[in-house]
Amino acid sequence: MGNIRVLIVDDSSVMRKIVERSLRQANLAISQVYEAANGEEALGVLTREKVDLILCDINMPVMDGLEFVKHLPAVENAKGTPVVMITTEGSESHVVQALSAGARGYIRKPFTPDLVSTQISSVLEGKQ
Amino acid sequence: MITGQENQVPAEAHKAWASILELSAREVFSLMLAAELTSSSEPAIENGLNITSMVGLAGSVCGLLSLRCSTSSASLIASKMLGEDLSCVEDTKLDAVGEVCNMVAGNFKDKIAGMGDGCKLSVPTVIVGEDYSLRALTNDYSIDVKLLFDRFPLIFSIRLNQ
């Protein structure tokens, strides 16, 4: 898949940069990266932009990742867009909650770039 | 300075949980910073550890996990995380220390049997300065793990209420 537009949602600017760097190290054809610090900001981005992939933290102020994912079916620009959660919450119940809410993948922090690459490639292949 | 009751975890549990806390910290630094933490035979010098990051635990176990470090080590943490020199960017340093503390807390709770599902984490809070007193309401048990990052001391602490 070429020219991938990605939205990274995390309240930590450091983590947003690390996720972006991991995507680029994975040799994915990233054409555009949008950033948001919480679910509410991310919904704002999606009113203006269409993306191919959303990477989202769970624990965030204002609107957390699980709440954000629940809003996505009503957002025209996000219909069919896969969401991968990237979070410190690695318990089984959190994974189940995220997948039930509509996430397609789950990456637990701390992570390696290889893990990000494998997960993202798998999710994007599933989208095609 | 984090103060509170001096109660300690029973010896066996203390040893086990201290090891898990140390392992959690080592894994985060290895995976996210490509850096190895080392043990120090010398007592950690606490003067100059003017950055404190804290993450709350709530649920089956309540408590507070904290990381204390110096400004220099915070700069190095941010630089290693992002692979670039960030010695002058204050917000980025604090964000990086907060995120490291967050990942150590998540890693720690996932390694304790039964704690992962029944325990939630708060978003991290970072305090700058040494002249403060913090009294957590969860001081039943306390564990401190002192490690070296490069040449800089780091103190990981957990206060738990069971």
Contacts between the chains, C-beta under 8 A, distances in Angstrom:
chain1	res1	chain2	res2	distance
A	11	B	123	6.4
A	12	B	95	5.4
A	12	B	98	6.9
A	12	B	99	4.7
A	12	B	102	7.9
A	13	B	91	7.6
A	13	B	92	6.9
A	13	B	95	5.6
A	14	B	78	6.7
A	14	B	81	5.8
A	14	B	82	6.5
A	14	B	92	6.1
A	14	B	95	4.6
A	14	B	96	4.7
A	14	B	99	5.5
A	15	B	99	5.4
A	17	B	82	5.6
A	18	B	32	7.2
A	18	B	81	6.2
A	18	B	82	6.9
A	21	B	82	7.5
A	21	B	83	7.1
A	59	B	102	7.7
A	59	B	121	6.0
A	59	B	122	7.6
A	59	B	123	5.6
A	60	B	123	7.0
A	61	B	123	5.9
A	87	B	106	7.7
A	88	B	102	5.4
A	88	B	103	5.4
A	88	B	105	7.0
A	88	B	106	2.9
A	88	B	107	7.4
A	88	B	121	6.3
A	89	B	106	6.3
A	89	B	120	7.6
A	89	B	121	6.7
A	90	B	106	6.3
A	90	B	107	7.9
A	90	B	110	4.8
A	90	B	116	6.7
A	91	B	109	7.8
A	91	B	110	6.3
A	91	B	116	3.4
A	91	B	117	4.5
A	92	B	116	7.2
A	92	B	117	6.1
A	93	B	116	7.9
A	93	B	117	4.4
A	94	B	117	7.9
A	108	B	106	7.7
A	108	B	110	7.9
A	109	B	32	7.6
A	109	B	102	7.8
A	109	B	103	5.0
A	109	B	106	6.6
A	110	B	27	6.3
A	110	B	28	4.8
A	110	B	31	3.9
A	110	B	32	4.7
A	110	B	103	5.1
A	110	B	107	6.9
A	111	B	31	6.7
A	111	B	32	7.8
A	112	B	31	5.8
